[in-house]
Amino acid sequence: MNLPSKTREKIVGLLVATVREKLTTYRPETMHMPFHHRLLGKDRYAMFSFIHSMNTTFGMSVWEQVAVVLAEGAGNHAERQYKLLGEIDKQTENLIIGLHYKLRKSEITVNKTNEVKQIKKEIKKGQAKFDPDSTVDLFTKIRSTENYFDITSAKPNMKEFVALKLKLLRWTALRLSQDKDAKIFTRLAIPYNPYHPEPYERWTLRGLYDLENGEILVGEKFWNFVASNDIYEELLDVFQTAGEVLRNEVDEKFAEMEQA
């Protein structure tokens, strides 16, 4: 096994605790939806609402927490909701806006290495200030490289992809404003591939992201990356183990909803 037993136990504990808290505290929204209720059944809609609430919880915190456990289990430093402080001078801000615009218009070919070089050349030393883009979902240092991740939903739309690319460029500038010698890589992470077994290929990616150099890591590639090992299938087994522990409790909650 590539996944240490202690790491497995931590992730199972995290998942079980998270779902149990949701089972205890969840209350269906008192929303009058007569058409949905008549068509689908009030009980089924309540179950759907609960599952949707769990999806929100995963998106807000669980993916980040699991990633931290995996990274630390591999001996890497990792933090969630990391505050990336820095200051971007006006000239560098204009450079970033220009790069972003040209990528969107396909006037230049995406190349992460060149983007970093241009920002590094332009950026001025700044103060360690909070910025609107200061919060990083996941920070992990693997060997000498600092990796800054925005963990996004499985199917971001075009506007979201465009905005996230700008954020990644600005993260690069914020970090280099504090240390031009820092070896950094800003990335997007998508926890799973909804198109499996087909590759993750959305038209919204074209021209914006350096896919060949891993500016976006999807599913298996992301989890293996943060764990510095081939652990993806084992991680799925860990989720199944947690699900088996919770099965009866979840069934009881759904039974309550059917009777409500």
N, C-alpha and C positions, 0 to 999 in steps of 0.2 A: 504493500500500500504506500502511496506517495503522500497521503494526508495523515499527519500525526494524530494519534488517538486523542490527545488533549485538545487539538483543534476541532476534531469531530465533536467531542463532548461539549465544547464551548458553543459551537454553532447550534447543536440540538437544544441546548439549554436556552439559548437566545430565542430560537424559533418557538419553542414551547411556551416560554414566558410571555412572548409578544402576543401569541394567539390567545392564551388564557386571559390576558388582560383585556383583549378585545371582546372575548366571550362574556366577561364579567361586566364590562362597562358599556357595551354597545346597546343603544336604544334606537329602534327604527325611527326615521323621521316621520313626524305626523304630517304627511303630505297627502292631500286628497287628489288621487289620480284615478278617477272612476273608469276611464277607458282602459287603462293598463290593468287595473284590478279585475274588471269584467272579462277582459280578453285572456289574461294570463293566470289570474287567480291571485288573491291578496297574499297568500302564503308563499307562492313561488316568487312574487315580486319582493317580498321581505327577504327571502334568501338571496336573491340577486343583489339587493341593497347591501346586505352584510358582506358578500363577497367583494362588491365594489369598494366598500369601506376598507377591507383587508388589502386590496390592491393599492389603495391610497397610502396605507401604512407602510407597505413595502417600498413604494416610491419615495416616501418621505424620510425613511430611516433604516429599514432593514437591510437593503442592499449595501448601504454604506457600512453598517456594523459588521455584516458578514465579510466584506472585503477587508476591513481592518483586522479581523480575527485571522483571516487567511494570510495576510501580509506579515503580521506579527509571528504567526506560526512558522513562517519561512525565515524568520530572523531579520525581517526588514522593518524599518520604522514606518509607522502609518498613523494618520489622524483623520478623523471625519470632521466636517464643518470647520475646516482649517481657515484661519484668517491670513490672507496674503496681503501684507501691507506694502505700500509703495506710493510713488507719485509719478505721474506721467506728464512730462512737459508738453507745451503746446505743439512744438514741432513734431515730436514723436506721435502725438495724438493725430495730427494731420496725416502723417505717414501711414498710420494704421487705417485711418478712414479711407485713404487712397488705395491701399492694398486691398482692403475689403471690397471697395467699389469695383476695382479692376477684376477681382476674382468673380464677383457676381456677374459682371458683363463679359466674362471670358476673354478679357483683354490680355491676361497673363495666365501662364500655366501654374497650377498650384505646386508649390515646393516648400515644405515645412522648413527645411534647412535654410533656404534662402530668406524666408520670412524672418526667421530668428536672427540671421546675420544682419539684415537691414535694420531691424529694431535695435539690435545690440549696438550697431554703429551710430545710430541717431540718439538713443536715450541719454538723458542727463541724470546725474546723481540727484536723487530726491529724498524727501523725508519719508519716514515709515508711517504713512497715513492710511486711514481707512478710506476705501473707495467703494462706489456703488457695486463694483464687481469683486469685492474683496473675499467673499465667501466661496471656498472651494469645497465641493462635496467630499472629495477624497484626495488626500495627499499621501504619497508613499515614496520613500527614497530607496531605490534598488541599486546597490553598488554606489556609483558616484552620480547617478542621474536622479534628479527630483522630478517626479511625475505629478501633475496636477489634473485631476479628473472632474469633469462635470458628468454626473450619472443622470442620463435622461431617459425618457419613456421609450417604449419599443417602436413607436411610429410617430416621431416628430413631424410636423408639417413643414412646408417650405419656409415660412416666416420664422419658425423656431430654429431650424437649421442655420438660417442666415444670422440670426441674433447670437446663437451659440458660437459661431465662427468668430464673430467680433469679440465676444468675451474671451475666447482662447488667445486671440492676438493681444488683448489688453492684459491678460494674466502674464504673458511673456514679458511685456513692458514693465509691469509692476515689479516683478521679481528682479529683472535686470537693472532696474533703477536703484536697487539696493546692493547688487553684486553682479558686475558685468562678467565675472568669471564663473558664475553659477552654471552648471550643466542642467538645463531644464527641458521638459517636454510637456506641453499642455495637450490634453486629449479629451475626447468624448468616450463615454462608456455606455453601452446599451446592454442591459443584463441578460437578455435572451433574444433569440432570433425567431420572430413570429412566423417567418416563412419557411422554417426548417421542414424538410431537408434541403430546400433550395437555398442558395446563398442570399445574404442580406444585400439586396440591390434596390435601393430606392432612387428614383430620378432626382430627388431633392439633394442627393450627395454630389452630383456631378459638378466638377470644377471647383468646389469649395474646400474640399478636404483632401489631404495627402493620404490616401488609403494605403498605398504601397508601404509607407513608412509608419503605419499604425496610428494615425491621428484619430481614428475611430476604432475602438475594439468592441466587437459584438460577441455576446454570449461566451462560448467556450474560450475564445481568445482572451477576453477580459479576465475571466476567473483564473485561467492558467497563468496569465501575466502577473496578477497581484500575488498569487501563491508561489510564483517562481518555479512552477512544476506542472506536470500534466495531471490535474486533479479533478477535472470537470465531471466525469462520470461518477467519481466518488462523492462529489458535492451533491449531485442529484440524489444519490443513495442516502446521504445525510438528511436531506429534506424529506425523503420518504420515511426514514426512521422517525423523524419528528412527527410526521403525519400519522403514523401508526400509534404513537403515544397519545395523540390528541383525538383519534377517531371517535371514540365514544362520547367525549365531551362535545365535539362538534355536532354529532348526531342528536344529542340531547337538546342542544340549542336550536337546531332546525325543527325538532319536534315541538318545542315551545312555540316557535313561530307559526307552525301549522295550526296550533290550537288557539292562537291569539285572535 
